């Protein structure tokens, strides 16, 4: 059996600097995409809630969840929501029903 030459020994996935660079760039790109999607999901309510607070005349907005809406003063009322409404009527017209378990 022949002994491998130096050129053959250095061939491999982790010994080629160009391949390492490509792998690091790809991992970084995937991480950046995942972080971008995640941050958009969590920062949207933080930006939208104050906007609707001012839009509704400085009254706490009605927050729409999955299929129900939450009123200010209810047990599970939070500013994290998918939709915001100024009145209960707007929420009902959009197809949401009142959250009744948190009263």
N, CA, C and O atoms as CSV, one atom per row, in Angstrom:
chain,resi,resn,atom,element,x,y,z
A,1,UNK,N,N,0.835,-1.171,0.000
A,1,UNK,CA,C,0.000,0.000,0.000
A,1,UNK,C,C,0.886,1.241,0.000
A,1,UNK,O,O,1.864,1.325,0.742
A,2,UNK,N,N,0.521,2.205,-0.849
A,2,UNK,CA,C,1.314,3.428,-0.947
A,2,UNK,C,C,0.995,4.378,0.188
A,2,UNK,O,O,-0.135,4.450,0.672
A,3,UNK,N,N,2.020,5.103,0.600
A,3,UNK,CA,C,1.841,6.120,1.619
A,3,UNK,C,C,1.258,7.366,0.949
A,3,UNK,O,O,1.765,7.769,-0.097
A,4,UNK,N,N,0.196,8.005,1.514
A,4,UNK,CA,C,-0.398,9.170,0.865
A,4,UNK,C,C,0.576,10.349,0.842
A,4,UNK,O,O,1.340,10.574,1.781
A,5,UNK,N,N,0.521,11.081,-0.251
A,5,UNK,CA,C,1.373,12.263,-0.374
A,5,UNK,C,C,0.762,13.413,0.421
A,5,UNK,O,O,-0.376,13.328,0.884
A,6,UNK,N,N,1.540,14.496,0.573
A,6,UNK,CA,C,1.059,15.642,1.345
A,6,UNK,C,C,-0.192,16.247,0.732
A,6,UNK,O,O,-1.099,16.673,1.447
A,7,UNK,N,N,-0.238,16.283,-0.605
A,7,UNK,CA,C,-1.386,16.855,-1.287
A,7,UNK,C,C,-2.648,16.054,-0.984
A,7,UNK,O,O,-3.712,16.640,-0.786
A,8,UNK,N,N,-2.551,14.751,-0.945
A,8,UNK,CA,C,-3.691,13.899,-0.664
A,8,UNK,C,C,-4.101,13.990,0.809
A,8,UNK,O,O,-5.286,13.876,1.123
A,9,UNK,N,N,-3.145,14.193,1.710
A,9,UNK,CA,C,-3.453,14.273,3.132
A,9,UNK,C,C,-4.268,15.525,3.454
A,9,UNK,O,O,-5.140,15.488,4.323
A,10,UNK,N,N,-3.995,16.621,2.771
A,10,UNK,CA,C,-4.673,17.881,3.087
A,10,UNK,C,C,-6.058,17.968,2.468
A,10,UNK,O,O,-6.811,18.884,2.797
A,11,UNK,N,N,-6.417,17.056,1.592
A,11,UNK,CA,C,-7.758,17.076,1.021
A,11,UNK,C,C,-8.743,16.547,2.046
A,11,UNK,O,O,-8.530,15.494,2.647
A,12,UNK,N,N,-9.800,17.276,2.232
A,12,UNK,CA,C,-10.834,16.893,3.183
A,12,UNK,C,C,-11.752,18.080,3.403
A,12,UNK,O,O,-11.433,19.206,3.021
A,13,UNK,N,N,-12.875,17.821,4.011
A,13,UNK,CA,C,-13.880,18.864,4.200
A,13,UNK,C,C,-13.387,19.981,5.114
A,13,UNK,O,O,-13.566,21.157,4.797
A,14,UNK,N,N,-12.778,19.637,6.230
A,14,UNK,CA,C,-12.392,20.658,7.196
A,14,UNK,C,C,-10.967,21.169,7.006
A,14,UNK,O,O,-10.533,22.046,7.753
A,15,UNK,N,N,-10.249,20.659,6.057
A,15,UNK,CA,C,-8.882,21.123,5.860
A,15,UNK,C,C,-8.767,22.121,4.719
A,15,UNK,O,O,-7.715,22.733,4.535
A,16,UNK,N,N,-9.834,22.292,3.952
A,16,UNK,CA,C,-9.823,23.246,2.842
A,16,UNK,C,C,-10.416,24.572,3.345
A,16,UNK,O,O,-11.591,24.612,3.709
A,17,UNK,N,N,-9.627,25.655,3.371
A,17,UNK,CA,C,-10.135,26.932,3.897
A,17,UNK,C,C,-11.325,27.483,3.121
A,17,UNK,O,O,-12.192,28.131,3.707
A,18,UNK,N,N,-11.383,27.239,1.823
A,18,UNK,CA,C,-12.513,27.733,1.031
A,18,UNK,C,C,-13.810,27.030,1.430
A,18,UNK,O,O,-14.862,27.662,1.526
A,19,UNK,N,N,-13.728,25.716,1.663
A,19,UNK,CA,C,-14.920,24.971,2.073
A,19,UNK,C,C,-15.377,25.398,3.466
A,19,UNK,O,O,-16.575,25.515,3.722
A,20,UNK,N,N,-14.434,25.628,4.350
A,20,UNK,CA,C,-14.784,26.091,5.698
A,20,UNK,C,C,-15.475,27.440,5.618
A,20,UNK,O,O,-16.473,27.677,6.299
A,21,UNK,N,N,-14.948,28.314,4.795
A,21,UNK,CA,C,-15.530,29.643,4.637
A,21,UNK,C,C,-16.959,29.549,4.102
A,21,UNK,O,O,-17.847,30.255,4.579
A,22,UNK,N,N,-17.182,28.686,3.119
A,22,UNK,CA,C,-18.528,28.506,2.568
A,22,UNK,C,C,-19.496,27.972,3.621
A,22,UNK,O,O,-20.635,28.430,3.712
A,23,UNK,N,N,-19.044,27.009,4.412
A,23,UNK,CA,C,-19.893,26.428,5.454
A,23,UNK,C,C,-20.256,27.493,6.486
A,23,UNK,O,O,-21.415,27.595,6.887
A,24,UNK,N,N,-19.279,28.282,6.916
A,24,UNK,CA,C,-19.534,29.332,7.908
A,24,UNK,C,C,-20.501,30.364,7.349
A,24,UNK,O,O,-21.403,30.801,8.065
A,25,UNK,N,N,-20.345,30.764,6.107
A,25,UNK,CA,C,-21.247,31.736,5.483
A,25,UNK,C,C,-22.671,31.189,5.402
A,25,UNK,O,O,-23.632,31.912,5.665
A,26,UNK,N,N,-22.805,29.919,5.041
A,26,UNK,CA,C,-24.142,29.329,4.937
A,26,UNK,C,C,-24.826,29.235,6.303
A,26,UNK,O,O,-26.011,29.542,6.433
A,27,UNK,N,N,-24.075,28.812,7.312
A,27,UNK,CA,C,-24.640,28.738,8.661
A,27,UNK,C,C,-25.033,30.130,9.137
A,27,UNK,O,O,-26.097,30.307,9.730
A,28,UNK,N,N,-24.185,31.115,8.882
A,28,UNK,CA,C,-24.490,32.485,9.266
A,28,UNK,C,C,-25.719,33.020,8.558
A,28,UNK,O,O,-26.533,33.710,9.171
A,29,UNK,N,N,-25.867,32.714,7.286
A,29,UNK,CA,C,-27.024,33.171,6.520
A,29,UNK,C,C,-28.316,32.554,7.049
A,29,UNK,O,O,-29.321,33.247,7.204
A,30,UNK,N,N,-28.288,31.262,7.324
A,30,UNK,CA,C,-29.468,30.590,7.872
A,30,UNK,C,C,-29.814,31.177,9.240
A,30,UNK,O,O,-30.986,31.417,9.530
A,31,UNK,N,N,-28.807,31.408,10.081
A,31,UNK,CA,C,-29.052,31.990,11.401
A,31,UNK,C,C,-29.635,33.390,11.278
A,31,UNK,O,O,-30.528,33.758,12.042
A,32,UNK,N,N,-29.145,34.168,10.334
A,32,UNK,CA,C,-29.655,35.522,10.121
A,32,UNK,C,C,-31.109,35.503,9.657
A,32,UNK,O,O,-31.910,36.326,10.102
A,33,UNK,N,N,-31.453,34.586,8.781
A,33,UNK,CA,C,-32.838,34.466,8.303
A,33,UNK,C,C,-33.755,34.062,9.452
A,33,UNK,O,O,-34.827,34.641,9.629
A,34,UNK,N,N,-33.337,33.077,10.227
A,34,UNK,CA,C,-34.155,32.626,11.360
A,34,UNK,C,C,-34.331,33.752,12.371
A,34,UNK,O,O,-35.438,33.973,12.862
A,35,UNK,N,N,-33.251,34.466,12.690
A,35,UNK,CA,C,-33.346,35.577,13.643
A,35,UNK,C,C,-34.237,36.687,13.099
A,35,UNK,O,O,-34.992,37.297,13.856
A,36,UNK,N,N,-34.159,36.960,11.795
A,36,UNK,CA,C,-34.995,37.993,11.194
A,36,UNK,C,C,-36.468,37.659,11.292
A,36,UNK,O,O,-37.285,38.520,11.619
A,37,UNK,N,N,-36.810,36.419,11.012
A,37,UNK,CA,C,-38.213,35.997,11.114
A,37,UNK,C,C,-38.671,36.054,12.562
A,37,UNK,O,O,-39.764,36.543,12.846
A,38,UNK,N,N,-37.852,35.562,13.478
A,38,UNK,CA,C,-38.206,35.540,14.886
A,38,UNK,C,C,-38.376,36.954,15.435
A,38,UNK,O,O,-39.323,37.229,16.172
A,39,UNK,N,N,-37.454,37.850,15.074
A,39,UNK,CA,C,-37.533,39.208,15.611
A,39,UNK,C,C,-38.746,39.957,15.064
A,39,UNK,O,O,-39.330,40.777,15.773
A,40,UNK,N,N,-39.135,39.690,13.821
A,40,UNK,CA,C,-40.324,40.342,13.268
A,40,UNK,C,C,-41.580,39.905,14.017
A,40,UNK,O,O,-42.487,40.710,14.231
A,41,UNK,N,N,-41.637,38.647,14.414
A,41,UNK,CA,C,-42.809,38.154,15.128
A,41,UNK,C,C,-42.944,38.792,16.505
A,41,UNK,O,O,-44.057,39.011,16.982
A,42,UNK,N,N,-41.813,39.091,17.147
A,42,UNK,CA,C,-41.864,39.635,18.495
A,42,UNK,C,C,-41.831,41.146,18.550
A,42,UNK,O,O,-42.316,41.727,19.521
A,43,UNK,N,N,-41.279,41.805,17.547
A,43,UNK,CA,C,-41.198,43.262,17.602
A,43,UNK,C,C,-42.418,43.937,17.000
A,43,UNK,O,O,-42.669,45.102,17.307
A,44,UNK,N,N,-43.187,43.262,16.160
A,44,UNK,CA,C,-44.362,43.885,15.568
A,44,UNK,C,C,-45.349,44.364,16.617
A,44,UNK,O,O,-45.802,45.505,16.524
A,45,UNK,N,N,-45.715,43.547,17.628
A,45,UNK,CA,C,-46.637,44.050,18.637
A,45,UNK,C,C,-46.084,45.236,19.414
A,45,UNK,O,O,-46.844,46.126,19.797
A,46,UNK,N,N,-44.793,45.266,19.653
A,46,UNK,CA,C,-44.188,46.360,20.408
A,46,UNK,C,C,-44.320,47.666,19.635
A,46,UNK,O,O,-44.459,48.730,20.239
A,47,UNK,N,N,-44.278,47.601,18.320
A,47,UNK,CA,C,-44.413,48.800,17.492
A,47,UNK,C,C,-45.880,49.128,17.237
A,47,UNK,O,O,-46.250,50.302,17.240
A,48,UNK,N,N,-46.720,48.126,17.017
A,48,UNK,CA,C,-48.113,48.349,16.639
A,48,UNK,C,C,-48.975,48.809,17.810
A,48,UNK,O,O,-49.890,49.608,17.610
A,49,UNK,N,N,-48.716,48.336,19.010
A,49,UNK,CA,C,-49.559,48.672,20.156
A,49,UNK,C,C,-49.577,50.182,20.432
A,49,UNK,O,O,-50.662,50.748,20.562
A,50,UNK,N,N,-48.421,50.860,20.527
A,50,UNK,CA,C,-48.474,52.318,20.748
A,50,UNK,C,C,-49.155,53.070,19.611
A,50,UNK,O,O,-49.817,54.082,19.844
A,51,UNK,N,N,-48.998,52.582,18.382
A,51,UNK,CA,C,-49.653,53.215,17.235
A,51,UNK,C,C,-51.173,53.172,17.407
A,51,UNK,O,O,-51.849,54.183,17.213
A,52,UNK,N,N,-51.712,52.004,17.769
A,52,UNK,CA,C,-53.161,51.875,17.948
A,52,UNK,C,C,-53.638,52.599,19.202
A,52,UNK,O,O,-54.782,53.051,19.252
A,53,UNK,N,N,-52.788,52.716,20.206
A,53,UNK,CA,C,-53.136,53.469,21.403
A,53,UNK,C,C,-53.400,54.927,21.038
A,53,UNK,O,O,-54.362,55.521,21.523
A,54,UNK,N,N,-52.560,55.503,20.194
A,54,UNK,CA,C,-52.741,56.883,19.742
A,54,UNK,C,C,-53.899,56.966,18.749
A,54,UNK,O,O,-54.707,57.893,18.811
A,55,UNK,N,N,-53.981,55.999,17.835
A,55,UNK,CA,C,-55.041,55.997,16.818
A,55,UNK,C,C,-56.429,55.922,17.450
A,55,UNK,O,O,-57.372,56.531,16.943
A,56,UNK,N,N,-56.561,55.190,18.539
A,56,UNK,CA,C,-57.855,55.008,19.195
A,56,UNK,C,C,-58.178,56.141,20.167
A,56,UNK,O,O,-59.137,56.034,20.932
A,57,UNK,N,N,-57.424,57.188,20.155
A,57,UNK,CA,C,-57.705,58.324,21.025
A,57,UNK,C,C,-57.202,58.122,22.443
A,57,UNK,O,O,-57.867,58.519,23.399
A,58,UNK,N,N,-56.042,57.512,22.587
A,58,UNK,CA,C,-55.400,57.267,23.873
A,58,UNK,C,C,-56.253,56.386,24.788
A,58,UNK,O,O,-56.258,56.542,26.010
A,59,UNK,N,N,-56.971,55.459,24.157
A,59,UNK,CA,C,-57.734,54.431,24.870
A,59,UNK,C,C,-57.058,53.100,24.550
A,59,UNK,O,O,-56.650,52.871,23.411
A,60,UNK,N,N,-56.937,52.233,25.533
A,60,UNK,CA,C,-56.297,50.941,25.293
A,60,UNK,C,C,-57.052,50.177,24.207
A,60,UNK,O,O,-58.272,50.039,24.286
A,61,UNK,N,N,-56.339,49.681,23.195
A,61,UNK,CA,C,-57.026,48.990,22.100
A,61,UNK,C,C,-57.482,47.587,22.482
A,61,UNK,O,O,-56.989,46.988,23.438
A,62,UNK,N,N,-58.432,47.087,21.710
A,62,UNK,CA,C,-58.891,45.708,21.830
A,62,UNK,C,C,-57.877,44.856,21.076
A,62,UNK,O,O,-57.549,45.151,19.927
A,63,UNK,N,N,-57.385,43.807,21.715
A,63,UNK,CA,C,-56.334,42.981,21.122
A,63,UNK,C,C,-56.934,41.670,20.632
A,63,UNK,O,O,-57.575,40.947,21.396
A,64,UNK,N,N,-56.720,41.364,19.335
A,64,UNK,CA,C,-57.220,40.127,18.757
A,64,UNK,C,C,-56.174,39.039,18.794
A,64,UNK,O,O,-55.034,39.242,18.377
A,65,UNK,N,N,-56.565,37.883,19.296
A,65,UNK,CA,C,-55.662,36.733,19.351
A,65,UNK,C,C,-55.903,35.821,18.161
A,65,UNK,O,O,-56.008,36.290,17.028
A,66,UNK,N,N,-55.993,34.512,18.413
A,66,UNK,CA,C,-56.219,33.561,17.329
A,66,UNK,C,C,-57.639,33.691,16.780
A,66,UNK,O,O,-57.819,33.994,15.600
A,67,UNK,N,N,-58.641,33.467,17.618
A,67,UNK,CA,C,-60.035,33.565,17.169
A,67,UNK,C,C,-60.861,34.452,18.087
A,67,UNK,O,O,-62.048,34.660,17.837
A,68,UNK,N,N,-60.261,34.971,19.133
A,68,UNK,CA,C,-60.999,35.791,20.082
A,68,UNK,C,C,-60.252,37.093,20.335
A,68,UNK,O,O,-59.067,37.224,20.029
A,69,UNK,N,N,-60.972,38.043,20.897
A,69,UNK,CA,C,-60.347,39.312,21.233
A,69,UNK,C,C,-60.398,39.518,22.746
A,69,UNK,O,O,-61.274,38.993,23.434
A,70,UNK,N,N,-59.446,40.286,23.240
A,70,UNK,CA,C,-59.327,40.557,24.667
A,70,UNK,C,C,-59.562,42.037,24.908
A,70,UNK,O,O,-59.082,42.885,24.155
A,71,UNK,N,N,-60.301,42.336,25.959
A,71,UNK,CA,C,-60.604,43.712,26.323
A,71,UNK,C,C,-59.663,44.171,27.430
A,71,UNK,O,O,-59.197,43.359,28.229
A,72,UNK,N,N,-59.384,45.473,27.479
A,72,UNK,CA,C,-58.583,45.983,28.591
A,72,UNK,C,C,-59.284,45.683,29.914
A,72,UNK,O,O,-60.491,45.888,30.041
A,73,UNK,N,N,-58.535,45.204,30.889
A,73,UNK,CA,C,-59.100,44.852,32.182
A,73,UNK,C,C,-59.356,43.366,32.339
A,73,UNK,O,O,-59.547,42.887,33.457
A,74,UNK,N,N,-59.364,42.626,31.237
A,74,UNK,CA,C,-59.538,41.177,31.339
A,74,UNK,C,C,-58.254,40.552,31.878
A,74,UNK,O,O,-57.176,41.143,31.810
A,75,UNK,N,N,-58.399,39.348,32.412
A,75,UNK,CA,C,-57.285,38.665,33.065
A,75,UNK,C,C,-56.089,38.458,32.123
A,75,UNK,O,O,-54.946,38.668,32.529
A,76,UNK,N,N,-56.333,38.060,30.906
A,76,UNK,CA,C,-55.248,37.742,29.973
A,76,UNK,C,C,-54.970,38.835,28.950
A,76,UNK,O,O,-54.395,38.566,27.896
A,77,UNK,N,N,-55.367,40.044,29.248
A,77,UNK,CA,C,-55.118,41.158,28.315
A,77,UNK,C,C,-53.622,41.454,28.282
A,77,UNK,O,O,-53.000,41.634,29.329
A,78,UNK,N,N,-53.054,41.503,27.099
A,78,UNK,CA,C,-51.644,41.827,26.905
A,78,UNK,C,C,-51.498,42.559,25.586
A,78,UNK,O,O,-52.377,42.475,24.729
A,79,UNK,N,N,-50.419,43.263,25.416
A,79,UNK,CA,C,-50.257,43.998,24.165
A,79,UNK,C,C,-49.751,43.120,23.029
A,79,UNK,O,O,-49.683,43.583,21.891
A,80,UNK,N,N,-49.392,41.860,23.302
A,80,UNK,CA,C,-48.998,40.948,22.225
A,80,UNK,C,C,-50.260,40.392,21.573
A,80,UNK,O,O,-51.030,39.674,22.211
A,81,UNK,N,N,-50.463,40.716,20.333
A,81,UNK,CA,C,-51.622,40.216,19.616
A,81,UNK,C,C,-51.363,40.208,18.119
A,81,UNK,O,O,-50.348,40.719,17.646
A,82,UNK,N,N,-52.286,39.628,17.391
A,82,UNK,CA,C,-52.158,39.576,15.938
A,82,UNK,C,C,-52.819,40.775,15.280
A,82,UNK,O,O,-52.341,41.273,14.260
A,83,UNK,N,N,-53.914,41.237,15.861
A,83,UNK,CA,C,-54.655,42.382,15.327
A,83,UNK,C,C,-55.048,43.283,16.473
A,83,UNK,O,O,-55.185,42.843,17.614
A,84,UNK,N,N,-55.227,44.551,16.154
A,84,UNK,CA,C,-55.653,45.524,17.153
A,84,UNK,C,C,-56.865,46.266,16.616
A,84,UNK,O,O,-56.940,46.580,15.428
A,85,UNK,N,N,-57.817,46.544,17.509
A,85,UNK,CA,C,-59.041,47.241,17.129
A,85,UNK,C,C,-59.314,48.319,18.156
A,85,UNK,O,O,-58.919,48.197,19.315
A,86,UNK,N,N,-59.992,49.377,17.732
A,86,UNK,CA,C,-60.352,50.457,18.654
A,86,UNK,C,C,-61.617,50.129,19.438
A,86,UNK,O,O,-61.760,50.570,20.579
A,87,UNK,N,N,-62.526,49.375,18.859
A,87,UNK,CA,C,-63.783,49.049,19.528
A,87,UNK,C,C,-64.076,47.556,19.415
A,87,UNK,O,O,-63.505,46.847,18.586
A,88,UNK,N,N,-64.986,47.104,20.276
A,88,UNK,CA,C,-65.429,45.710,20.205
A,88,UNK,C,C,-66.149,45.441,18.883
A,88,UNK,O,O,-66.026,44.361,18.305
A,89,UNK,N,N,-66.890,46.423,18.423
A,89,UNK,CA,C,-67.646,46.277,17.172
A,89,UNK,C,C,-66.709,45.969,16.008
A,89,UNK,O,O,-67.004,45.094,15.194
A,90,UNK,N,N,-65.587,46.677,15.920
A,90,UNK,CA,C,-64.604,46.417,14.852
A,90,UNK,C,C,-64.088,44.984,14.938
A,90,UNK,O,O,-63.934,44.317,13.915
A,91,UNK,N,N,-63.823,44.511,16.147
A,91,UNK,CA,C,-63.317,43.149,16.329
A,91,UNK,C,C,-64.355,42.119,15.897
A,91,UNK,O,O,-64.013,41.130,15.248
A,92,UNK,N,N,-65.626,42.342,16.253
A,92,UNK,CA,C,-66.684,41.411,15.852
A,92,UNK,C,C,-66.870,41.395,14.340
A,92,UNK,O,O,-67.081,40.336,13.749
A,93,UNK,N,N,-66.791,42.567,13.715
A,93,UNK,CA,C,-66.931,42.643,12.252
A,93,UNK,C,C,-65.786,41.937,11.542
A,93,UNK,O,O,-65.960,41.452,10.424
A,94,UNK,N,N,-64.622,41.871,12.172
A,94,UNK,CA,C,-63.475,41.181,11.576
A,94,UNK,C,C,-63.538,39.674,11.789
A,94,UNK,O,O,-62.674,38.945,11.302
A,95,UNK,N,N,-64.558,39.197,12.516
A,95,UNK,CA,C,-64.731,37.754,12.685
A,95,UNK,C,C,-64.223,37.208,14.007
A,95,UNK,O,O,-64.145,35.991,14.175
A,96,UNK,N,N,-63.878,38.067,14.943
A,96,UNK,CA,C,-63.396,37.621,16.244
A,96,UNK,C,C,-64.568,37.539,17.220
A,96,UNK,O,O,-65.558,38.257,17.077
A,97,UNK,N,N,-64.447,36.661,18.208
A,97,UNK,CA,C,-65.458,36.567,19.256
A,97,UNK,C,C,-64.811,36.951,20.581
A,97,UNK,O,O,-63.591,36.887,20.731
A,98,UNK,N,N,-65.643,37.352,21.541
A,98,UNK,CA,C,-65.124,37.827,22.817
A,98,UNK,C,C,-64.546,36.672,23.635
A,98,UNK,O,O,-65.137,35.595,23.706
A,99,UNK,N,N,-63.398,36.903,24.244
A,99,UNK,CA,C,-62.769,35.923,25.121
A,99,UNK,C,C,-63.506,35.957,26.450
A,99,UNK,O,O,-63.430,36.950,27.172
A,100,UNK,N,N,-64.226,34.873,26.787
A,100,UNK,CA,C,-65.086,34.890,27.982
A,100,UNK,C,C,-64.487,34.151,29.168
A,100,UNK,O,O,-65.023,34.257,30.271
A,101,UNK,N,N,-63.408,33.413,28.994
A,101,UNK,CA,C,-62.833,32.651,30.094
A,101,UNK,C,C,-62.052,33.531,31.068
A,101,UNK,O,O,-61.835,33.135,32.214
A,102,UNK,N,N,-61.628,34.709,30.635
A,102,UNK,CA,C,-60.785,35.545,31.483
A,102,UNK,C,C,-61.531,36.567,32.289
A,102,UNK,O,O,-60.913,37.495,32.811
A,103,UNK,N,N,-62.829,36.442,32.415
A,103,UNK,CA,C,-63.587,37.457,33.170
A,103,UNK,C,C,-63.624,37.149,34.634
A,103,UNK,O,O,-64.219,37.900,35.408
